[in-house]
């Protein structure tokens, strides 16, 4: 728990820096357009306090932030929790967000399994992560920087899809953003975004995956009632 707390605190702090703010703003803008038609009652974001504004990209009425960091915010309900044991009932949430939360954990699949457990049948999960096959991934490999986010795990989207399939989720959408160089000034370039998305779409710095919980069809079982009279003996009393 202490290691998760420390990593989450570092990530939360990075989101207040110029580069982190640019990433968060780009993700919010993308999700606002993508999630406009997804409705429901409950939305849960598993992350850090500065990511709570991503919940505003959804039109779902009751947003909840689950985080290991203490946080007080009057606009969103906050649950302080360990990521590996989420205190939420199974199948009770319409939309779950995992924005980069898998990247700073030692066991990301366990968190993904927990997050999938919360989703209602035909509910959705949205996962955001840094793309290893991008300029961001190249910088991580070349510079060996120890700071956030370069010290974290950049997980291939194909690996996430495999885990989702094993959790009985159906992948329905994948997209990419952030084609500029991973420095503050280049991320704000509209030219890089448009040209990159049109020409080199799979090379975006951040990928967005959306999956839907499958509904397992129920096969009715017909009960057969049988009565056997062959072994039944009826004793008739003699007349007196």
C-alpha positions as CSV (number, residue, x, y, z in Angstrom):
1,X,0.0,0.0,0.0
2,X,2.9,2.4,0.8
3,X,4.5,1.8,-2.6
4,X,1.2,2.5,-4.4
5,X,0.6,5.6,-2.3
6,X,4.0,7.0,-3.1
7,X,3.7,6.3,-6.9
8,X,0.2,7.8,-7.0
9,X,1.4,10.9,-5.1
10,X,4.2,11.4,-7.7
11,X,1.8,10.9,-10.6
12,X,-0.6,13.4,-9.0
13,X,2.1,15.9,-8.6
14,X,3.3,15.5,-12.3
15,X,-0.2,16.3,-13.5
16,X,0.2,19.8,-12.0
17,X,3.4,20.4,-14.1
18,X,3.1,21.9,-17.7
19,X,3.6,18.7,-19.5
20,X,1.2,16.7,-17.3
21,X,-1.4,19.4,-17.6
22,X,-1.2,19.3,-21.4
23,X,-1.7,15.5,-21.3
24,X,-4.6,15.8,-19.0
25,X,-6.3,18.5,-21.0
26,X,-5.9,16.5,-24.3
27,X,-7.4,13.4,-22.7
28,X,-10.3,15.3,-21.3
29,X,-11.0,17.0,-24.7
30,X,-11.0,13.6,-26.4
31,X,-13.2,11.9,-23.9
32,X,-15.7,14.7,-23.9
33,X,-16.5,14.1,-27.5
34,X,-16.3,10.3,-27.3
35,X,-18.5,9.7,-24.3
36,X,-21.3,12.2,-25.1
37,X,-23.7,9.3,-25.9
38,X,-22.8,7.0,-23.1
39,X,-25.5,7.2,-20.3
40,X,-26.0,5.6,-16.9
41,X,-26.2,6.3,-13.2
42,X,-22.7,5.6,-11.9
43,X,-19.2,6.4,-13.2
44,X,-16.1,5.5,-11.3
45,X,-12.6,6.8,-11.9
46,X,-9.7,4.8,-10.4
47,X,-6.8,7.1,-10.2
48,X,-5.5,10.3,-8.4
49,X,-7.3,13.5,-7.4
50,X,-6.1,15.7,-10.3
51,X,-7.7,13.2,-12.8
52,X,-11.1,13.8,-11.3
53,X,-11.9,16.3,-14.0
54,X,-11.9,13.5,-16.5
55,X,-15.2,12.4,-14.9
56,X,-16.7,15.7,-16.3
57,X,-16.2,14.3,-19.8
58,X,-19.0,11.8,-19.1
59,X,-22.7,12.8,-18.9
60,X,-23.3,10.1,-16.2
61,X,-25.0,11.8,-13.2
62,X,-23.1,10.3,-10.2
63,X,-19.3,10.4,-10.6
64,X,-17.0,8.7,-8.0
65,X,-13.2,9.0,-7.5
66,X,-11.4,6.0,-6.0
67,X,-7.9,7.0,-4.9
68,X,-5.3,6.0,-2.3
69,X,-4.6,9.7,-1.7
70,X,-6.6,11.8,0.8
71,X,-8.8,14.2,-1.1
72,X,-11.8,16.5,-0.4
73,X,-13.8,17.8,-3.3
74,X,-17.4,18.9,-3.1
75,X,-18.2,18.2,-6.7
76,X,-17.3,14.5,-6.7
77,X,-17.7,11.7,-4.2
78,X,-14.3,10.3,-3.1
79,X,-13.5,6.9,-1.8
80,X,-10.0,6.4,-0.3
81,X,-9.0,2.8,-1.1
82,X,-6.2,0.5,-2.0
83,X,-6.3,-0.3,-5.8
84,X,-6.2,-4.0,-5.3
85,X,-9.3,-4.3,-3.2
86,X,-12.0,-1.8,-4.3
87,X,-14.8,-1.4,-1.8
88,X,-17.6,-1.3,-4.5
89,X,-20.2,-3.9,-5.1
90,X,-19.7,-6.1,-8.2
91,X,-21.8,-5.2,-11.3
92,X,-22.9,-1.9,-9.9
93,X,-21.1,0.7,-12.2
94,X,-22.0,1.8,-15.7
95,X,-18.7,3.3,-16.6
96,X,-15.2,2.8,-15.2
97,X,-12.1,4.9,-16.0
98,X,-8.6,3.7,-15.7
99,X,-6.4,6.7,-16.8
100,X,-2.8,5.5,-16.6
101,X,-3.5,3.7,-13.3
102,X,-2.1,0.4,-14.6
103,X,1.3,1.9,-15.4
104,X,2.6,2.6,-11.9
105,X,1.6,-0.7,-10.3
106,X,3.6,-3.9,-9.9
107,X,0.5,-6.0,-10.7
108,X,-1.6,-4.1,-13.2
109,X,-3.6,-7.1,-14.3
110,X,-5.0,-7.5,-10.7
111,X,-6.3,-3.9,-10.8
112,X,-7.8,-4.4,-14.2
113,X,-9.6,-7.5,-13.0
114,X,-10.9,-5.6,-10.0
115,X,-12.1,-2.8,-12.2
116,X,-13.9,-5.2,-14.6
117,X,-15.6,-6.7,-11.6
118,X,-17.4,-3.4,-10.9
119,X,-18.9,-3.0,-14.4
120,X,-22.6,-3.9,-15.0
121,X,-23.5,-6.3,-17.9
122,X,-23.2,-4.1,-21.1
123,X,-21.4,-1.4,-19.0
124,X,-18.1,0.0,-20.2
125,X,-14.5,0.5,-19.2
126,X,-12.2,3.1,-20.6
127,X,-8.4,2.7,-20.3
128,X,-5.8,5.3,-21.1
129,X,-2.1,4.5,-21.3
130,X,1.1,5.7,-22.8
131,X,1.9,4.0,-26.1
132,X,5.3,2.3,-26.1
133,X,5.4,2.5,-30.0
134,X,5.5,6.3,-30.1
135,X,7.7,9.3,-29.5
136,X,6.9,9.0,-25.9
137,X,8.0,5.4,-25.8
138,X,11.2,6.4,-27.7
139,X,12.0,9.1,-25.2
140,X,11.5,6.6,-22.3
141,X,13.9,4.1,-24.0
142,X,16.5,6.6,-25.0
143,X,16.7,8.9,-22.0
144,X,16.3,6.5,-19.0
145,X,14.8,9.3,-17.0
146,X,13.8,8.4,-13.4
147,X,10.9,10.9,-13.2
148,X,7.2,10.5,-13.9
149,X,6.0,9.2,-16.3
150,X,9.3,7.7,-17.7
151,X,9.9,5.5,-14.7
152,X,6.5,3.7,-15.2
153,X,5.5,0.8,-17.3
154,X,4.3,1.6,-20.8
155,X,2.0,-1.4,-21.5
156,X,1.2,-2.4,-25.1
157,X,-2.5,-1.9,-26.0
158,X,-2.5,-5.5,-27.4
159,X,-1.7,-6.8,-23.9
160,X,-4.6,-4.8,-22.4
161,X,-7.0,-6.2,-25.0
162,X,-5.9,-9.7,-24.1
163,X,-6.5,-9.1,-20.4
164,X,-9.9,-7.6,-21.2
165,X,-10.9,-10.7,-23.3
166,X,-10.0,-13.0,-20.4
167,X,-12.2,-10.9,-18.1
168,X,-15.1,-11.5,-20.5
169,X,-15.1,-8.0,-22.0
170,X,-15.5,-7.1,-25.7
171,X,-13.2,-4.5,-27.1
172,X,-15.3,-2.0,-29.1
173,X,-13.1,1.1,-29.7
174,X,-9.4,2.1,-29.9
175,X,-8.0,5.5,-30.7
176,X,-4.8,7.6,-30.2
177,X,-3.9,11.1,-29.4
178,X,-0.7,13.2,-28.8
179,X,1.5,13.1,-31.9
180,X,3.7,16.0,-31.0
181,X,7.1,15.7,-29.4
182,X,6.9,15.0,-25.6
183,X,7.7,18.5,-24.7
184,X,5.3,21.2,-23.6
185,X,5.3,23.4,-26.7
186,X,4.9,20.6,-29.2
187,X,1.9,19.0,-27.5
188,X,-0.1,22.2,-28.1
189,X,0.5,22.1,-31.9
190,X,-2.7,21.5,-33.8
191,X,-0.7,20.7,-36.9
192,X,1.1,17.7,-35.3
193,X,-2.2,16.4,-34.0
194,X,-4.1,16.5,-37.3
195,X,-1.2,15.3,-39.4
196,X,-0.3,12.5,-37.0
197,X,-3.9,11.3,-36.5
198,X,-4.5,11.2,-40.3
199,X,-1.1,9.7,-41.3
200,X,0.4,7.8,-38.4
201,X,-2.6,7.0,-36.2
202,X,-1.2,4.0,-34.3
203,X,1.9,6.1,-33.2
204,X,0.1,8.5,-30.9
205,X,1.6,9.0,-27.5
206,X,-1.5,8.0,-25.6
207,X,-4.0,5.3,-26.5
208,X,-7.6,5.1,-25.5
209,X,-9.3,1.7,-25.2
210,X,-13.0,1.1,-24.6
211,X,-14.5,-2.2,-23.9
212,X,-18.0,-3.5,-23.0
213,X,-18.9,-6.2,-20.5
214,X,-20.4,-9.2,-22.3
215,X,-23.8,-10.6,-21.2
216,X,-23.7,-14.3,-20.7
217,X,-27.0,-15.8,-22.1
218,X,-29.0,-18.0,-19.8
219,X,-30.1,-21.3,-21.1
220,X,-33.4,-22.4,-19.5
221,X,-33.5,-25.9,-18.1
222,X,-36.7,-27.8,-18.5
223,X,-37.6,-30.0,-15.6
224,X,-39.1,-33.4,-16.5
225,X,-41.5,-34.8,-14.0
226,X,-41.9,-38.6,-14.2
227,X,-44.0,-40.9,-12.1
228,X,-43.6,-44.7,-12.3
229,X,-46.5,-46.8,-11.4
230,X,-45.0,-50.2,-12.3
231,X,-43.4,-50.7,-8.9
232,X,-46.4,-49.4,-6.9
233,X,-48.5,-52.0,-5.1
234,X,-52.0,-51.1,-3.9
235,X,-53.4,-53.3,-1.1
236,X,-57.2,-53.7,-1.4
237,X,-58.9,-54.8,1.8
238,X,-61.2,-57.9,1.7
239,X,-64.8,-57.3,2.3
240,X,-66.0,-58.2,5.8
